[in-house]
Amino acid sequence: TKRLDDRMDSFFLSETLVYLYLTVAPQEEVKKALPLPLSEVVFSTEGHIFPIVQAGHHLATFDASAEASSSAPSAGAAAAA
């Protein structure tokens, strides 16, 4: 039919505009907006960012609770002192 619909498919925002932004944005702005450099990520067809992991390497993750517990003296160390 020749009926016009007043709608916008969600893929336009989530997929198309991501790649348009990456194409026209200054590199400095892209570097600030992404958690990893562009050379270390790949984008899915839906615009999601996936880190590139080399075989045998692990992703560096930040776990605040693990860091806090490693910097605080353990109960065993306090008892030994």
VOVEX-732120 format. One line per 2 residues: number of its first residue (from 1); their letters; for each residue x, y, z of N, C-alpha, C, O. Coordinates in nm, 2 decimals. Layout:
N
NUM	A	X,Y,Z,X,Y,Z,X,Y,Z,X,Y,Z ~ ...;
REM end
This chain:
81
1	TK	0.08,-0.12,0.00,0.00,0.00,0.00,0.09,0.12,0.00,0.21,0.12,0.03 ~ 0.03,0.24,-0.03,0.10,0.36,-0.04,0.08,0.45,0.09,0.09,0.57,0.09;
3	RL	0.04,0.38,0.20,0.02,0.45,0.32,0.15,0.49,0.39,0.24,0.40,0.40 ~ 0.16,0.61,0.44,0.28,0.65,0.51,0.26,0.62,0.66,0.16,0.65,0.72;
5	DD	0.37,0.57,0.72,0.36,0.54,0.87,0.45,0.65,0.94,0.56,0.68,0.89 ~ 0.41,0.69,1.05,0.48,0.79,1.13,0.56,0.70,1.24,0.51,0.69,1.35;
7	RM	0.67,0.65,1.21,0.75,0.57,1.30,0.90,0.57,1.26,0.93,0.61,1.15 ~ 0.98,0.53,1.36,1.12,0.52,1.33,1.16,0.39,1.39,1.15,0.36,1.51;
9	DS	1.22,0.30,1.31,1.27,0.18,1.36,1.39,0.20,1.46,1.47,0.29,1.43 ~ 1.39,0.12,1.56,1.50,0.14,1.66,1.64,0.12,1.61,1.73,0.18,1.66;
11	FF	1.65,0.03,1.51,1.79,0.01,1.46,1.85,0.13,1.40,1.97,0.14,1.40 ~ 1.77,0.23,1.36,1.83,0.35,1.30,1.92,0.42,1.41,2.03,0.46,1.38;
13	LS	1.86,0.43,1.53,1.94,0.50,1.63,2.05,0.41,1.68,2.16,0.46,1.70 ~ 2.02,0.29,1.71,2.12,0.20,1.78,2.23,0.15,1.69,2.34,0.12,1.74;
15	ET	2.20,0.14,1.56,2.30,0.08,1.47,2.36,0.18,1.37,2.48,0.20,1.37 ~ 2.28,0.25,1.30,2.32,0.34,1.20,2.40,0.46,1.26,2.50,0.50,1.21;
17	LV	2.34,0.53,1.36,2.40,0.65,1.41,2.53,0.62,1.48,2.62,0.71,1.48 ~ 2.55,0.51,1.53,2.68,0.47,1.60,2.79,0.48,1.49,2.90,0.54,1.52;
19	YL	2.77,0.42,1.38,2.87,0.42,1.27,2.89,0.56,1.21,3.00,0.60,1.17 ~ 2.78,0.64,1.20,2.79,0.77,1.15,2.87,0.86,1.24,2.96,0.93,1.19;
21	YL	2.85,0.84,1.37,2.93,0.92,1.47,3.08,0.88,1.46,3.16,0.97,1.46 ~ 3.11,0.75,1.45,3.25,0.71,1.44,3.31,0.76,1.31,3.43,0.78,1.30;
23	TV	3.23,0.78,1.21,3.29,0.83,1.08,3.32,0.98,1.08,3.42,1.02,1.02 ~ 3.24,1.06,1.14,3.25,1.20,1.13,3.31,1.27,1.26,3.35,1.39,1.25;
25	AP	3.31,1.21,1.37,3.36,1.27,1.49,3.51,1.28,1.49,3.58,1.20,1.44 ~ 3.56,1.39,1.55,3.71,1.40,1.57,3.76,1.28,1.65,3.70,1.24,1.74;
27	QE	3.88,1.24,1.61,3.94,1.12,1.68,3.96,1.14,1.83,3.94,1.05,1.91 ~ 3.99,1.27,1.87,4.00,1.29,2.02,3.87,1.27,2.09,3.87,1.22,2.20;
29	EV	3.76,1.31,2.03,3.63,1.29,2.09,3.59,1.14,2.10,3.53,1.10,2.20 ~ 3.63,1.07,1.99,3.60,0.92,1.99,3.68,0.86,2.10,3.63,0.77,2.17;
31	KK	3.81,0.89,2.12,3.89,0.84,2.22,3.83,0.86,2.36,3.84,0.77,2.45 ~ 3.77,0.98,2.38,3.71,1.01,2.51,3.59,0.93,2.54,3.55,0.89,2.65;
33	AL	3.51,0.90,2.43,3.38,0.84,2.44,3.39,0.69,2.46,3.30,0.63,2.51 ~ 3.50,0.62,2.41,3.51,0.48,2.42,3.59,0.43,2.53,3.69,0.50,2.57;
35	PL	3.56,0.32,2.59,3.64,0.27,2.71,3.78,0.21,2.67,3.87,0.21,2.75 ~ 3.79,0.18,2.54,3.92,0.12,2.49,3.95,0.19,2.36,3.86,0.24,2.29;
37	PL	4.08,0.19,2.31,4.11,0.24,2.18,4.04,0.17,2.07,4.01,0.05,2.08 ~ 4.01,0.24,1.96,3.95,0.17,1.85,4.03,0.05,1.79,3.97,-0.04,1.74;
39	SE	4.16,0.06,1.81,4.24,-0.05,1.76,4.23,-0.18,1.84,4.27,-0.29,1.80 ~ 4.16,-0.17,1.96,4.15,-0.28,2.05,4.00,-0.33,2.06,3.98,-0.42,2.15;
41	VV	3.91,-0.28,1.98,3.77,-0.32,1.99,3.72,-0.36,1.85,3.78,-0.32,1.75 ~ 3.61,-0.43,1.85,3.54,-0.46,1.72,3.39,-0.43,1.76,3.35,-0.45,1.87;
43	FS	3.32,-0.38,1.66,3.18,-0.34,1.67,3.09,-0.45,1.61,3.12,-0.50,1.50 ~ 2.99,-0.49,1.68,2.89,-0.58,1.63,2.80,-0.51,1.52,2.81,-0.39,1.51;
45	TE	2.72,-0.59,1.45,2.63,-0.52,1.36,2.52,-0.44,1.43,2.46,-0.36,1.37 ~ 2.51,-0.46,1.56,2.41,-0.38,1.63,2.48,-0.26,1.71,2.41,-0.19,1.78;
47	GH	2.61,-0.24,1.68,2.68,-0.12,1.74,2.73,-0.15,1.88,2.78,-0.05,1.94 ~ 2.74,-0.27,1.92,2.79,-0.30,2.05,2.95,-0.32,2.04,3.00,-0.36,1.94;
49	IF	3.02,-0.28,2.15,3.16,-0.28,2.15,3.21,-0.41,2.21,3.16,-0.44,2.32 ~ 3.30,-0.48,2.15,3.36,-0.60,2.20,3.51,-0.59,2.20,3.56,-0.55,2.10;
51	PI	3.58,-0.61,2.31,3.72,-0.60,2.31,3.78,-0.72,2.23,3.73,-0.83,2.23 ~ 3.90,-0.69,2.16,3.97,-0.79,2.09,4.07,-0.85,2.19,4.15,-0.78,2.25;
53	VQ	4.06,-0.98,2.21,4.14,-1.05,2.31,4.24,-1.15,2.23,4.19,-1.23,2.16 ~ 4.36,-1.13,2.26,4.46,-1.21,2.20,4.46,-1.35,2.26,4.43,-1.36,2.38;
55	AG	4.49,-1.46,2.20,4.50,-1.59,2.25,4.60,-1.59,2.37,4.72,-1.55,2.35 ~ 4.56,-1.64,2.48,4.65,-1.65,2.60,4.65,-1.52,2.68,4.72,-1.52,2.79;
57	HH	4.58,-1.42,2.64,4.58,-1.29,2.72,4.44,-1.28,2.79,4.34,-1.33,2.74 ~ 4.44,-1.21,2.90,4.31,-1.19,2.97,4.28,-1.05,2.97,4.37,-0.96,2.96;
59	LA	4.15,-1.02,2.97,4.11,-0.88,2.98,4.14,-0.82,3.12,4.13,-0.89,3.22 ~ 4.19,-0.70,3.12,4.21,-0.63,3.24,4.08,-0.58,3.29,4.02,-0.49,3.23;
61	TF	4.04,-0.62,3.41,3.91,-0.57,3.47,3.94,-0.51,3.60,4.04,-0.54,3.67 ~ 3.86,-0.42,3.64,3.87,-0.35,3.77,3.77,-0.40,3.86,3.65,-0.38,3.83;
63	DA	3.81,-0.45,3.97,3.72,-0.49,4.08,3.75,-0.42,4.20,3.85,-0.45,4.27 ~ 3.67,-0.32,4.24,3.70,-0.23,4.35,3.70,-0.31,4.48,3.78,-0.28,4.57;
65	SA	3.62,-0.41,4.50,3.61,-0.49,4.62,3.74,-0.57,4.64,3.79,-0.58,4.75 ~ 3.79,-0.62,4.53,3.91,-0.70,4.53,4.03,-0.61,4.56,4.12,-0.65,4.64;
67	EA	4.03,-0.49,4.51,4.14,-0.40,4.53,4.14,-0.35,4.68,4.25,-0.34,4.74 ~ 4.02,-0.32,4.73,4.01,-0.28,4.87,4.05,-0.39,4.96,4.12,-0.36,5.06;
69	SS	4.02,-0.51,4.94,4.06,-0.62,5.03,4.21,-0.65,5.02,4.26,-0.69,5.12 ~ 4.27,-0.63,4.90,4.41,-0.66,4.89,4.49,-0.55,4.96,4.61,-0.57,5.00;
71	SA	4.44,-0.42,4.97,4.52,-0.32,5.03,4.50,-0.31,5.18,4.58,-0.25,5.25 ~ 4.39,-0.37,5.23,4.37,-0.37,5.37,4.44,-0.49,5.43,4.45,-0.60,5.37;
73	PS	4.49,-0.47,5.56,4.56,-0.59,5.62,4.46,-0.70,5.65,4.35,-0.67,5.69 ~ 4.50,-0.82,5.63,4.41,-0.93,5.65,4.41,-0.96,5.80,4.50,-0.92,5.88;
75	AG	4.31,-1.03,5.84,4.29,-1.07,5.99,4.41,-1.16,6.03,4.45,-1.15,6.15 ~ 4.45,-1.25,5.95,4.56,-1.33,5.98,4.69,-1.26,6.00,4.77,-1.29,6.09;
77	AA	4.72,-1.15,5.92,4.84,-1.07,5.93,4.83,-0.99,6.06,4.93,-0.97,6.13 ~ 4.71,-0.94,6.10,4.70,-0.86,6.22,4.72,-0.95,6.34,4.77,-0.91,6.44;
79	AA	4.67,-1.07,6.34,4.68,-1.16,6.45,4.83,-1.21,6.47,4.87,-1.23,6.58 ~ 4.91,-1.22,6.36,5.04,-1.26,6.37,5.13,-1.15,6.42,5.24,-1.18,6.47;
81	A	5.09,-1.02,6.41,5.17,-0.91,6.45,5.17,-0.89,6.60,5.23,-0.79,6.65;
REM end
